[in-house]
Amino acid sequence: MAAAIESSGYLVEARVARVLTDRGFFVQRNIFCTNPNDATRPIEVDVVGRRGELVNEENKSMVTASIVTECKNNDQPVAFFCPATGNH
């Protein structure tokens, strides 16, 4: 069982969630979303982090950041950065 856990992305997922939480993000784990290609097969997202910060007290302007993470346990680290689409 220990080998299965170590080879999965579960430990990576827990670490990513902890790092985001420590940096002030609101974190959700294991979120299921509708698959745009097949509504009968939901997509699981491992970690979602959201954070907002007030940038102008006078007019209450805010900046927000969202991080959507799929965690995999690989020998070599891999990261993909995709531009946001639409207003989320």
Secondary structure, 3 states (H helix, E strand, C coil): CHHHHHHCCHHHHHHHHHHHHHCCCEEEEEEEECCCCCCCCCEEEEEEEEEEEEEECCCCEEEEEEEEECCCCCCCCCCCCCCCCCCC
